Amino acid sequence: MIERVLIVEDEPLIAFDSEHFLIEQGYHVVATVDSVAQALAVIETEPIDLVLADVALSNNGDGMAVARAAHARGIATLFVTGACPPEARQFAVGCLMKPYGHRQLRQVIDAVQAVMRGEAPEHIPAGLSLY
């Protein structure tokens, strides 16, 4: 069950909007960070069920490094980005293309949760690629 989410996003409006929406939906947002270093620190110290990560982060940060660290700890990563790199399949559960809406984000999390349970999702929202 996805309950605890880490948001790794360097676009402030997207980060703020996602954080508040997820909290309203009953998720616990462990942290909202905008750099690889901050994300790695949270991954090392907090229990997390899902990382929502952009691929391109501030200061030339690479969301792939975040996904690799999360994967090593058994934490699922969903990339939320404008362009998902092919190598993302190795470390992420899927990729959601920007822009996206609240309803779409909720459906995506439901689909990811089904995959994590080993089930086929009932619905795959537009813009979502599952691996």
PAZAPA-4460 file (N, C-alpha, C; in steps of 0.05 Angstrom, whole numbers, plus 32768, in hexadecimal, padded with zeros to 4 digits):
% residues 131
    n_x    n_y    n_z   ca_x   ca_y   ca_z    c_x    c_y    c_z   seq   type   mol
   8011   7FE8   8000   8000   8000   8000   8012   8019   8000     1      M     A
   800D   802A   7FED   801C   8043   7FEC   8010   8057   8000     2      I     A
   8020   805F   8013   8017   8073   8027   802B   808A   8029     3      E     A
   8045   8083   8028   805A   8097   802D   8068   809D   8013     4      R     A
   8067   80B7   800B   8071   80BF   7FF1   8087   80D4   7FF4     5      V     A
   809C   80D2   7FE4   80B1   80E6   7FE2   80AE   80F3   7FC7     6      L     A
   80AD   810D   7FC6   80AB   811C   7FAD   80C6   8129   7FA8     7      I     A
   80D1   8123   7F90   80EB   812F   7F88   80E5   813F   7F6E     8      V     A
   80E2   8159   7F71   80D9   816A   7F5B   80E6   8186   7F5F     9      E     A
   80F3   8190   7F4A   80FF   81AB   7F4C   80EE   81C1   7F41    10      D     A
   80D7   81BC   7F37   80C4   81D1   7F2F   80B2   81D6   7F46    11      E     A
   80B5   81ED   7F53   80A7   81F3   7F6C   8088   81F0   7F6B    12      P     A
   807C   81FA   7F55   805F   81F8   7F53   8055   81DC   7F51    13      L     A
   8064   81CB   7F42   805C   81AF   7F3F   8060   81A1   7F5A    14      I     A
   8076   81A6   7F67   807C   819A   7F81   8066   81A1   7F95    15      A     A
   8060   81BB   7F97   804C   81C4   7FAA   8031   81B8   7FA4    16      F     A
   8029   81B9   7F8B   800F   81AF   7F83   800D   8191   7F89    17      D     A
   8021   8181   7F81   8021   8165   7F86   8020   815E   7FA4    18      S     A
   8030   816C   7FB3   8031   8167   7FD0   8016   816C   7FDD    19      E     A
   800A   8182   7FD7   7FF0   8188   7FE3   7FDA   8175   7FDA    20      H     A
   7FDA   816E   7FC1   7FC6   815C   7FB7   7FC9   8140   7FC4    21      F     A
   7FE2   8136   7FC6   7FE6   811C   7FD2   7FDE   811C   7FF0    22      L     A
   7FE4   8131   7FFE   7FDC   8133   801A   7FBD   8133   801C    23      I     A
   7FAF   8142   800A   7F92   8142   800A   7F87   8126   8005    24      E     A
   7F95   8117   7FF5   7F8C   80FC   7FEE   7F93   80E7   8004    25      Q     A
   7FA0   80F0   801A   7FA5   80DE   8030   7FC1   80D2   8031    26      G     A
   7FD2   80DA   801E   7FEE   80D0   801F   7FFE   80E0   8032    27      Y     A
   8013   80D3   803D   8026   80E2   804D   803E   80E9   803B    28      H     A
   8042   8103   8037   8059   810B   8027   8070   810E   803A    29      V     A
   8083   80FB   8037   809A   80FA   8049   80AB   8113   8047    30      V     A
   80AF   811C   802E   80BE   8134   8028   80B9   813C   800B    31      A     A
   80BD   8156   8006   80BD   8160   7FEA   80D8   816E   7FE7    32      T     A
   80E9   8163   7FD5   8104   816E   7FD2   8109   8173   7FB5    33      V     A
   811E   8183   7FB0   8124   818B   7F94   8140   8184   7F8B    34      D     A
   814E   8174   7F9A   8169   816C   7F92   816F   814F   7F98    35      S     A
   8182   8144   7F8A   818A   8128   7F8E   8194   8124   7FAA    36      V     A
   81A5   8136   7FB4   81B0   8133   7FCF   819A   8132   7FE4    37      A     A
   8187   8143   7FE2   8171   8143   7FF6   8161   8129   7FF3    38      Q     A
   815B   8121   7FDB   814C   8108   7FD7   815B   80F0   7FE3    39      A     A
   8175   80EE   7FDE   8184   80D8   7FE8   8184   80D7   8007    40      L     A
   8186   80EF   8013   8185   80F0   8030   816A   80E6   803B    41      A     A
   8154   80ED   802E   813A   80E4   8037   8137   80C5   8032    42      V     A
   8140   80BC   801B   813F   809F   8015   814E   808F   802A    43      I     A
   8164   8099   8033   8174   808B   8047   8169   808B   8063    44      E     A
   8157   809E   8069   814E   80A1   8085   8130   809C   808A    45      T     A
   8120   809D   8075   8103   809C   8079   80F7   8083   806C    46      E     A
   80E2   8078   8078   80D3   8063   806A   80C2   8070   8054    47      P     A
   80C4   8065   803C   80B7   8071   8024   80AB   805A   8014    48      I     A
   8093   805E   800A   8086   804A   7FF9   8089   8050   7FDB    49      D     A
   808A   806A   7FD4   808C   8072   7FB9   809B   808C   7FB6    50      L     A
   80AD   808E   7FA3   80BB   80A7   7F9C   80B0   80B0   7F82    51      V     A
   80A6   80C9   7F82   809E   80D7   7F69   80B5   80E9   7F62    52      L     A
   80C3   80E3   7F4C   80DB   80F2   7F46   80DB   80FD   7F29    53      A     A
   80E4   8116   7F26   80E9   8121   7F0C   8104   8115   7F04    54      D     A
   810A   8114   7EEA   8123   810A   7EE0   8138   8120   7EE1    55      V     A
   8132   8137   7ED7   8145   814E   7ED7   813F   815F   7EEF    56      A     A
   8153   8161   7F00   8150   8171   7F19   8163   8189   7F18    57      L     A
   815F   819C   7F2B   8170   81B4   7F2C   818D   81AC   7F31    58      S     A
   819F   81BF   7F29   81BC   81BB   7F2C   81C6   81A2   7F1E    59      N     A
   81BB   819E   7F06   81C2   8186   7EF5   81BD   816C   7F04    60      N     A
   81AA   816C   7F16   81A3   8153   7F24   8196   813F   7F12    61      G     A
   819A   8126   7F18   818F   8110   7F08   817D   80FF   7F18    62      D     A
   8163   80FF   7F11   8150   80EE   7F1F   8156   80D1   7F1E    63      G     A
   8166   80C8   7F0A   816E   80AC   7F08   817E   80A4   7F21    64      M     A
   818F   80B6   7F2C   819E   80B0   7F44   818B   80AC   7F5B    65      A     A
   8176   80BB   7F5C   8161   80B8   7F71   8154   809C   7F6E    66      V     A
   814D   8096   7F56   813F   807C   7F50   8151   8064   7F57    67      A     A
   816B   8067   7F51   817E   8051   7F57   8180   804D   7F75    68      R     A
   8181   8063   7F84   8183   8061   7FA2   8169   8055   7FAD    69      A     A
   8153   805E   7FA3   8139   8053   7FAD   8137   8036   7FA6    70      A     A
   813E   802E   7F8E   813D   8012   7F85   814E   8001   7F97    71      H     A
   8165   800A   7F9E   8177   7FFB   7FB0   816B   7FF6   7FCB    72      A     A
   8159   8007   7FD4   814C   8004   7FEE   8130   7FF7   7FEB    73      R     A
   8129   7FEE   7FD3   810F   7FE2   7FCF   80F8   7FF5   7FCE    74      G     A
   80FD   800E   7FC7   80E8   8022   7FC5   80E1   8027   7FA8    75      I     A
   80C8   8027   7FA1   80BF   802C   7F86   80C2   8049   7F7F    76      A     A
   80CA   804E   7F66   80CD   8069   7F5B   80BB   806B   7F42    77      T     A
   80AC   8081   7F41   809D   8088   7F2A   80A8   80A2   7F20    78      L     A
   80B3   80A2   7F07   80BC   80BB   7EFB   80A5   80CC   7EF2    79      F     A
   80A6   80E6   7EF8   8092   80F9   7EF0   80A2   810E   7EE1    80      V     A
   80A1   810D   7EC6   80B4   811D   7EB7   80A9   8123   7E9B    81      T     A
   80B7   8134   7E8D   80B0   813A   7E71   80BB   8126   7E5E    82      G     A
   80D1   8119   7E65   80DD   8105   7E53   80EA   80F0   7E64    83      A     A
   80E0   80D8   7E62   80EA   80C1   7E72   8101   80B3   7E63    84      C     A
   8118   80B1   7E70   812F   80A4   7E63   812A   8085   7E61    85      P     A
   8134   8079   7E4C   8130   805C   7E48   813B   804B   7E60    86      P     A
   8151   8054   7E6C   815D   8045   7E82   814D   8046   7E9B    87      E     A
   8137   8056   7E9C   8126   8059   7EB3   8119   803E   7EBA    88      A     A
   8115   802D   7EA6   8108   8013   7EAA   8117   8002   7EBE    89      R     A
   8131   8006   7EC1   8140   7FF6   7ED4   813B   7FFC   7EF1    90      Q     A
   8132   8015   7EF6   8131   801E   7F12   8115   8029   7F1A    91      F     A
   8103   802B   7F08   80E9   8038   7F0E   80D2   8025   7F07    92      A     A
   80BB   802A   7F14   80A3   801A   7F0E   8095   8025   7EF6    93      V     A
   809A   803E   7EEF   808D   804A   7ED8   8095   8068   7ED5    94      G     A
   8087   8074   7EC2   808C   8090   7EBC   8072   809E   7EB5    95      C     A
   806D   80B4   7EC1   8056   80C5   7EBB   805F   80DE   7EAD    96      L     A
   8055   80E3   7E96   805D   80FB   7E87   804F   8114   7E91    97      M     A
   805F   8129   7E93   8054   8144   7E9A   8049   8150   7E80    98      K     A
   8035   8161   7E82   8026   8168   7E9A   8011   8153   7EA1    99      P     A
   8008   8153   7EBA   7FF4   8141   7EC3   7FE2   814F   7ED7   100      Y     A
   7FCA   8144   7EDB   7FB7   8150   7EED   7FB4   8140   7F07   101      G     A
   7FA6   814B   7F1A   7FA2   813D   7F34   7F95   8122   7F30   102      H     A
   7F7F   8121   7F21   7F71   8108   7F1D   7F83   80F3   7F11   103      R     A
   7F93   80FC   7EFD   7FA6   80EA   7EF0   7FBB   80E0   7F04   104      Q     A
   7FC5   80F1   7F15   7FD9   80E9   7F28   7FCE   80D4   7F3B   105      L     A
   7FB5   80D8   7F44   7FA9   80C5   7F56   7FA5   80A9   7F47   106      R     A
   7F9D   80AA   7F2F   7F9A   8091   7F1F   7FB5   8083   7F1B   107      Q     A
   7FC9   8093   7F17   7FE4   8088   7F13   7FEE   807A   7F2C   108      V     A
   7FEA   8086   7F43   7FF2   807A   7F5C   7FE3   8060   7F60   109      I     A
   7FC9   8060   7F5A   7FB9   8047   7F5C   7FC5   8031   7F4A   110      D     A
   7FCC   8039   7F31   7FD8   8025   7F1E   7FF3   801B   7F28   111      A     A
   8003   802D   7F33   801D   8025   7F3D   8019   8012   7F55   112      V     A
   8006   8018   7F66   8001   8007   7F7D   7FF8   7FEB   7F74   113      Q     A
   7FE8   7FE9   7F5F   7FE0   7FCF   7F55   7FF9   7FBF   7F4B   114      A     A
   800A   7FCD   7F3C   8023   7FC0   7F33   8034   7FB6   7F4A   115      V     A
   8036   7FC6   7F5F   8046   7FBF   7F76   803B   7FA6   7F84   116      M     A
   8020   7FA3   7F82   8013   7F8B   7F8D   8015   7F73   7F7B   117      R     A
   8020   7F77   7F63   8022   7F61   7F50   8009   7F5D   7F3F   118      G     A
   7FF8   7F72   7F3E   7FDF   7F70   7F2F   7FE0   7F82   7F17   119      E     A
   7FCF   7F7C   7F04   7FCC   7F8E   7EEC   7FBA   7FA5   7EF4   120      A     A
   7FC2   7FBE   7EEE   7FB1   7FD5   7EF5   7F96   7FD3   7EE6   121      P     A
   7F81   7FDC   7EF3   7F67   7FDD   7EE6   7F66   7FF2   7ECF   122      E     A
   7F75   8007   7ED3   7F75   801D   7EC0   7F92   8029   7EBF   123      H     A
   7F9C   802E   7EA7   7FB6   803B   7EA4   7FB0   8057   7E99   124      I     A
   7FB5   806B   7EAA   7FAE   8087   7EA1   7FC0   8090   7E8A   125      P     A
   7FB5   80A3   7E7B   7FC4   80AF   7E65   7FDE   80BA   7E70   126      A     A
   7FF4   80B7   7E61   800D   80C3   7E68   801E   80B1   7E7A   127      G     A
   8013   809A   7E82   8022   8088   7E94   802D   8070   7E85   128      L     A
   8046   806B   7E89   8053   8053   7E7F   805C   8043   7E97   129      S     A
   8052   802A   7E99   805A   8018   7EAF   806F   8005   7EA4   130      L     A
   8082   7FFE   7EB6   8098   7FEC   7EAD   8095   7FD1   7EBB   131      Y     A
***
